[in-house]
Amino acid sequence: MSDAMRHTDTVQTPLVDAFGRVHDYLRISLTERCNLRCTYCMPPEGVVLSPKERIMRGYEIVDIAKIFTELGIKKIRLTGGEPLVRKNLERILRGLAALPVTLSLTTNGVLLDRYLELLKELGIRYLNISLDHLHRERFYKTTLRDQFERVMRNIAHVEADPFFRVKINVVLIKGVNDDEIVDFVRWTEDRDIDVRFIEFMPFAGNGWDGSKVVGYYQVLERVLEAFGRDRVEVLDKEAHATATNFKIKGFRGRFGIIATVTKPFCGDCNRLRLTANGHIRNCLFAREEIDILTPYRKGLDIRPFIHMAVQAKHAQWGGWDKERFYTQSAQHNRSMILIGG
C-alpha cells in the first residue's frame, strides 16, 4: 500500500475505550499453524484454517503494526499458533523490530534454538514459553508430540543467557497437572525465571467446564501449605499486569497466577489482539471481531476500524455475565489456536 493511500486526515488519537482504558499493548498472531497439538488449545478433530490468501502477508503485518504504533501502541507480543513456524519470520521480525515498540514473543519453545541469535541481534529479550508439565510422558499426553527434551534444552539455553527474560506459562487443568503446582514453584529455587499459572479458559472444542478450573485461591493455598505462609511474599503488581506475582523467600525466581476466570483483571486491561487473518479482537472472549485486513487491502484508512473495535469493548469477559460465561462462552468463541495467545 502506498503512503498516499494510507495517510489521511484521521487524528492520531489514543486508543481509549468507553470505560477510559487506554490500549497500548497489541498481541499479533503470526499464524494459525502449530507444531504441537495441545488439547486445551486445539480440538481433537483439528481446526479449519483460514485460506492462505486470507492470512496477513509479512509486509502487511509490519505495515498494520506501524499504524497501531501511530495510535499509541508501545508493546507488541507475537503469538500464534506457534509464531516460530511462520514463513519469512526473519523478515517480519526485522520489520517489527524497527518500530518504536517493545517487542516480545510467546512460543512453545520447540524451534527456539533456531532463532536465538536473531532474537538477540534484534533486541527481542522477553520470551514467554509454554510448558504445562515437568514430565515427558505427561507432556506428550497433552501436546501429542514427543518434543519435551528439546523444549527443556531450549529453556535451559535462554535461562542461562542473561540477555533473555523468561516466563514459563503453565495452563492448569484439574486432574491433568494441578498436582505439579508445587514442583513448578520449586523449579524457581535456583532459576531466575517466572513461572505463571494460567487458569483453564473456555474456547471452542477444548472441553472446558468450570469444574476443571484450578482457581487463584486453590493455587495459592497449595503453595502456602507446601512452603509455609511466612515464606511466601506477595510482590508489587505493575500497572496492567495480568498476573499476581509471588516469591518464595530465598528463591531466585518468582511465580504468578493469572486468574482470568476466578479473579478477572478486566478493569485494568490495555490489550488488543490481531488475529492471523487480520481481525481485531478486543477481548479473548469477544463474540465480535472487526476485519481490518479487507479495508487495508482496499486502500482504506483502517484507523476508524481500530477505534471502532476499541469503543466496542465490554467492561469484562467480552460482555458475558458470570452464568453465561460459564455455560455458553466456549460455544461462541474461536479455538485458542485461531485467536493467538
N, C-alpha and C positions, 0 to 999 in steps of 0.2 A: 504494500500500500504506500502510495506516495505521501510526502509531507503535506502537499496541498490538499489531498483528500482527507487527511487525518486531522489537521489543525482547523478548529472552528473558533467561534467566539464564546464557546462554553466557559463559564467561570470555573477556575480550578478550586472549587470549594471542597473542604474536607468531607470525609465520608462519615456523616453523623446520622444516626437513626432517630426514630421518633421518640426514643427514650433517653436521648442525649449521649449515647455511647459512641465514642469516636473509634473508627475502624482504621487501624494502621498495620494490620497483620494479614497477609494473604497466603493461603496454602494452595499450591498449584499441583494438580495431579498430572504427571507427565505421560502416563499410560494406564490403560485398564488391564494390562497383562501382568502376570506374576509368575515366578519360578517356584513358588510354594502353593499349597492348596489349603491354607488354614481354615478349619471348619467354621470358625466364628466370622470369617470374612467372605468366604465363597461357598455357595450352596453345593451340596454333593453332586448335583447334576451339572454344575458349572453355570456360567452366565452367557447371555447373548452379548457379544462385544459390539460396540459401535462400528459401523462400516469405516474402513480405513480413511475414506475421504472426509469423514466427519470428525476425525481426530485432529487436534491442533497441530499444524506443522511447526517445526522448530523455530523458524523466524517469526511465526505468528505468536508463539509463546513469549518470545522476547519482546516483541512489539507491544503486545497487550499488557505485559508486565510493566513496561515503561509507562504506559498510560496510567496504570494503577499507581505507580510511584509519583506521577504528577498530581495525583489526587490524595497524596499523603501516606501511601503505604511505605513503611520503613523496614518491615521484615517480611521475607518470603521464605517459606518452607516448601521443599519439593517432596512430593509423595507419589504414590501410585494407587493401585497395583504396586509393582516394585519399580521405583524410578531408575534403578541401575540396569534394567533390561531395555530401556528406551534406546532406539536407534538414534544416531547422531547426538548422543548425550553430551559429548565433549563440546560440540559447537553450541548447544543450548546453555551449558554451564558457563562457557566463556561469555556469551551474550548477557546472561543474567548477572554474572559477577561484575560486569562493567556498570551496572545500575547502582544508584545511591541507596542500597539496602543492605541489611544483614541477611546473608543467605545461609540457610541450614538445610538439612537433609534427614528424612526418615527412611530407613531401609531395613530389610530383613537380614542384611549382613552377608548373604551368600556370595555376592560378587564384589564385596568391598575392597578386597586386596587389589583388584584391577585398577582402582581409581584413587588410591591413597595419595600418590604423588601429584596427580592432577588437583585433587581437593586442597592439598597443601599449597600448591602453586597459586590457586585462585583464592586462597584465604577462607575456604569453607571449613570451619573448625567445629561447628555444632552438629553433632550426629546423634540421632535417636535410633536405637537398634532394637528391633522387636525380638524378644526371646521369652517364651512362655514356660519353658521347662529347663531344668538343670540336669536332665537325664535323657540319654539318647533315645531310648525306646518310647518315652512319652513325647519327645519332640517329634518323632516320626508319626506317632498316632494322631497328633494334632495337625501337622503340616503335610502329611502323606508323602514326604520326601526325606531321603536319608542325607541330610546336609548338616547335621548337628556339629560334627567335628570341625567342619570348615567354618561355620559361623563362630564357634568358640575360638578358633585360631585368629579369626579376623577381629573379634572383640579384644583378644589379648594384644594384638598389634596396635590398635588405636588407643587402648588403655595405657599402653607403655609409652606412647608418644605424647609428650606434654603439650604439643600443638593442639590436639583434639580435646574437646569437652564432650563426654559421652554420657548419654542417658539410656538406660535399658527399660524398654516398655514391656510390661507383663500384663496381659489381659487375663483377669481372674475369672474362672468359672467354677462354681461349686461342684465338687465331686470330680473335677478334672485336674486342677493344680492348686487348689486352695491349701493343700497340705504342704506346699512348697514355700509358703509365705516366709516362714522363719528362716529357711535355708537361703532364700534370696537376700534377706536382711543381713544374715551372717556373711554373705558374699561381699558386703560393703566394708568388712572389717579392715582389710588391708588393700582395698582398691579405691582409687579416687574417682568413683563413678556415682551416678544417681540411679537407683532402681525405683521405678514408678509403677505402682499397682493401679491398673485401669479397670474400672467396673465394666462388666459384660453389658453391651448395649444392643438395642433392638434394630436389626437390619433384615431386609428380605432374605429368607432362606437360611438363616443361621440358627433356627430352632430356639429363639430367645423366649424365655418367660422369666418373670420376676423372681421365681424361686431359685434360679441359677445365679443370681447376682450375689456376689460377696461384697457387702456394703462397707462403707467407710468405718463405722464403729466396730464391725466384725474384724476387719483387718487390724485396726489399732489395738483391739483387745487381745488378739493373738500375740502381737508384738510385745505389748506390756506384760503379758503373762510369761513370755519366754525370757525377756531381758530385765524385767523389773521396772516399775514406774519411775523410780529415781534415776534410771539410766537413759530414758527416752526424752530427748529435747525437742521441743517444737521450734522450728526455725521461722524467721520473719518471712512473710509472704510478699512477693513482689507484686506490683500492680499488674492486673490482667492474668496472673498465673493461674493455670488450671489445677495445679497440684498443691495440696497442703504438705509441706515438707518437714521431715524429722531427721534426727541423727541420734545414733546410739553413742553415748559418751565414750570416747577413746577410739572410735572407729574413724577411718579416713573418709569413707563415703557417706552417702545420705540415702534416705528412701522417702518416697512421697506417695500420696493417694490421690488419684483423680476420680472423684466421686460424681460423675455425670448424672447418675441415676438417683442416688440416695441423698446427695448433698450438692445439688446443682449450683454452678457458679455463673449462671447466665447474666446476672445483673452487672457483671464487670467485663462482659465479652467484647473483644475488639477484633474478632476474626471473621474473615470471609473465605470461601472456598471456590476454586475454579476447577471444574472437572476436566478430564482429558478431552472431552468433546465440546469444551468451550461454554459450559453453562455455569452461571454463578449460583452457588448455594449459600444462603446467608446463615444457615444453621445445619448441623449434622442431621437434624430431624425434620427439616423443612419439607413440606408437601409440595411446594412450588419451586421451580428453578427459572432463571431468566437466561435465555440463549443470547450470548453476546458475540459468538463466533459468526453467526449468519449475518448480522448487521455489519460486523467488521469486514467480512468478505465482500459485502456490497458497497464498501467505501463510506459507510455512515459513521458518524461520531458515536462511539459506544459509551461515552461518559454519562449521558442521560440514562442509559440502561443500567449502568453500575449504580448510579444514585437511586434509581427505582428499586433495585434489589435491596439496597441498604434500608430504604424507607419502609419496605415491606416486612422487615424483620420483626418477629414477635418478641415479647418480653422474655419468654422461656420455652424451651423444648419445642421450638417451631410452632408454637400455638396450641400444643396439646395440653389438656388438663391431665391431672395425675391418673385418673381412671382410664381415660382413653389412651394415654401414653403407654400404660402397662398392657392394654388389651388390643390396641389397634395400630400403634405406630409402626411396628415392624412390617405390617401388611402394605403400608403406603410408602415405605422408604425404599431406596435402592439397596442393592447389596453393597457392603462396605467397599469391596474392591472397585466398584464403579463410581464411588464417591471420591475416594482419596482419603488417606488417614488424617 
